[in-house]
Every structure is written in C-alpha cells, then in structure tokens.
Amino acid sequence: MKKFVKLVSFISLVFLSGSAFAKTGPVNYAFAQLPQASAAGKLPVPVVPAPSITMVTPGGVGLVDITRNCLKDGEVVSAYPAIYNKIHSEENSRILNVFRIIDSRGVERRLEVYFTGGDWMKYGLVYFVTTAGQNGGQVSAYFMNDLSTPDREEGAVAPNIDPFDHAKLVSYISSDFLDVNGNVKAAFGSSAVASVSVY
C-alpha cells in the first residue's frame, strides 16, 4: 500500500511541476495569441467577432468585419495573394482580419490586416492591404507604424496600438486610416501596389 501511495504522490508531483513549467516558460512571439494547430496540423477556426457595421463618418461610410467569410481550413485567405510577395514578411505571417468598406459613393472596397514577425520577436509588424481609394484594378499595401513594433530588428518594443485589440483596430481604421469618403488618408504612403483582376 505504501508503494502505491508513493507512486501516486510521485505522478501527482510530476504532473504539477510540468504544468508550472509550462506556464512560466518564455512567451515566444505574438503568435502565441493566435489559435494553435491541433495534432492533425489543422488550425481551429479563429474566434472573430460577429459581423458588425461601424459607422466610420457621419456621412455614412460603413466598415464591416467579414473575417468569418474569408476562412478556409481555419486560415484567413487573401483576395490579393500577389501583393504579399511585394512586401517585407518574416518567417511567421497571417491575415488577422478582413473588412469590407462601403465608401461615400456606395462602392464596396476591402481591407486585409496582415501581421508578420520572426520567432525571436515578441511583437510583430502590421500592414493594411486594401483597395480603398484605388482604381478598379489595383490594391495597395501600407505599413502601419502605430500597429507595429518600433523595434524592427528584435521586436521587443510594444506598438502604440495593439493590433489584436479588435475595438482599437476598428477605431484606428475608421478614425486614423480612412478619410470621410472611405479613402486612405494622404498621410499614408503605400509600400507596394499590385494589379487585381476582380475585387
């Protein structure tokens, strides 16, 4: 009986110490905040807020989160994959959110929030890829300083605005990035431009 009690005590001690070490290890990069792959290697469907309309301006420019509609096998799929070859990406990258923009003329545009970083980085870099304000056949990528780590080498410094905070992200897009007509504000210069056949 004593051997059984010792064995149970030993197993409990190993289990508890393993849990403690798992929680105290270093946090490896902001991708730890994203859904992890299952044993089968498939990512679970990300937890995304239900589609909602946020009025960007009193003029009625609409912003709709359509991320749920852009998933394939748990990953958000880009409508403009070619442009991602033209912007700086680290070894880890993912599209976090997709928004539909209805501009002041009623024209539908799209904005993808792209997040990238290296394994050694605690915070990453963010780009907006969008057709807002573009001619019908173009999409542009914009590097977002406020949503990216200012430490582009090590990624050790937090961005001014957390790109994983959905409310702050929506507010930034609607107040800081887009103008009253639903176009990209002139203060933002594009990092890359690509042609699109359909958007």
N, C-alpha and C positions, 0 to 999 in steps of 0.2 A: 504494500500500500504506500509506503514511504517513497519508493521508486516512482510510482505513478504520480504522486503529488509533486515530486521534484521535476518530473518530466513536463507536467502541465505548467508548473511555475516557469520552467526554462522556456517553453514555447511562448508563453504569455510575455515574458521579458523580451524575447527576440522580436516578437510582433510589435510591441510597444516602442522599442528602441528604433525599429525600422521606420515606423510612422513618424517618429520625432525627427529622424534624419531626413526623411523625405520632405518635411515641411521647413527645415532650416537650411536646405541647400541654396546655392545662389540662384537667383532668378535669371534665366537665360533669355534676355531679349523680350521685347514687347509682344512677340508671337505667342508667348505663354498666355496672353489674354484671349487668344483665339481658340476655337474648338480644336481639340486634338484628334488625331487619326485613331480609329479603332484598330483592333487586332487584324481585321481584314484589310487595313490600309485605306479605308474609305472615311472621309471626313463627315461628321454629322452635319445636319442642316444647321447653319448658324442661327443664333437667336437674334432675330431682327424685329424691330417694332412693326406693328401692323401698318399697312399703307395709310399715310395721313397727309393732308394738304396743309401746308403752312403758307399763309399769305406773305409774300416777300415784300410787297409795297402796297400802299393804299390804292394804287392803280389796278391791283388785282393780278399781279404776276404770281402764278402758282408754282409750288415746289412739292413734288410727290415722291416719297420714298418707294421705289419699285424693286428693291433688292430681292425680295422673295420671288419675284417673277423672272429673275435672271440667274437662277441656280441650276446647275447640272451636276449631279453626283456630289452635292454638298458644297461645291465651289461656285463662286460668282463668275459668270462668263462675260467677257468683254464683247461689246458690239464692234469694237475697233482694234482688233489684236495687232495690226501692223504698226500702230503708233508706239507700242510698248518696246519695239526694237530700236526706237529713236531716242529713248530717254534712259538716264542712268538708273540701273537696277542693281541691287546687291543680290546675294545668293537666295535670300528669302523674299518673297513678294506675294501680294494678294490684293484683290479688289475688295475693299471693305463694304462699300455702299454704292448703290446706283440710284440716281434721282432723275425724275422726269421734270423738266422745266416747261411751263407754258408762258411764253413771253407776252409782252403787251399787245402784240398783233394776233395772239392766239396760236402762234406757231409752236409746235412741240419740239423741244431740244432735250439733250441727255447730258448727264454729268456723272462720271465714274470717279470714285475716291480710291486712289491707288496707294498702297502702303508697301514700303520695301526697306530692308535692312540686313545686316550681317549677323551671324550667330554671336559675335562678340559684343554687339550693340544692345544696350538696354532700351534705347528709344530709336525710332526709325525716321524715314523720310516720306513725305506725302506729296503726291501730285494730284491735280484735278485734270481729268481728261474729259473734254466737253465739245459739243457742237454749238454751245451758246454763243451768239453773236457772229457765227461763221457763215460763209456762203454755203449753199446747199451741199456741196461735195467735199467739205473739209471738216477736220476735227483737230483740235489743238490740245497740247499738254502744258500745264502750268505748274511750276514748282511752288509749293506752299510753305514759305518761310515760317509763318506763325504756327503751323501744324507739324513742323519738322524739328528734329533736334538741331540746335545751332552747332553742335559738335559733330560735323560730318565724318570725321575720322574714327572716333571711338564711340559715338552715340551715347555718351554718358550724361548729357545735359537734357533735361526735360524740355519739350516745346512749350511755347507760350500758351497754346490751346491744345488740349488732349483730343486727338482725332477719334478716340474710342468713346468719347462722351457725345452721345447722339444729339442731345439738345444743344450743346455748344457747337457741334459741327453744323447743324441746320442753321443756327443763328449766324455763324460765320459766313456760310454760303449766301444766305439771304441778305445780310446786312453789309458785309465787307467785300465779298467777291462779285456779286451781281449788282448791276445798277437798276434803276426804277423801270427800265424797259425789259429786263431779263437778259441783258448782255453783260459780258465780262467787263469790269471797270478798267479804264485806261491805264491805271497804275500797274496792272499785271501784264508782264510780257511773257509770251509763250516760249516754252523750252523746245517745242517741236510741233510741226504741223504735218498732217498726212491727209491723203485723199480717202474718201469713203464712197462706196458705190450707193449704199442705202443707209439712211438713219431714221 
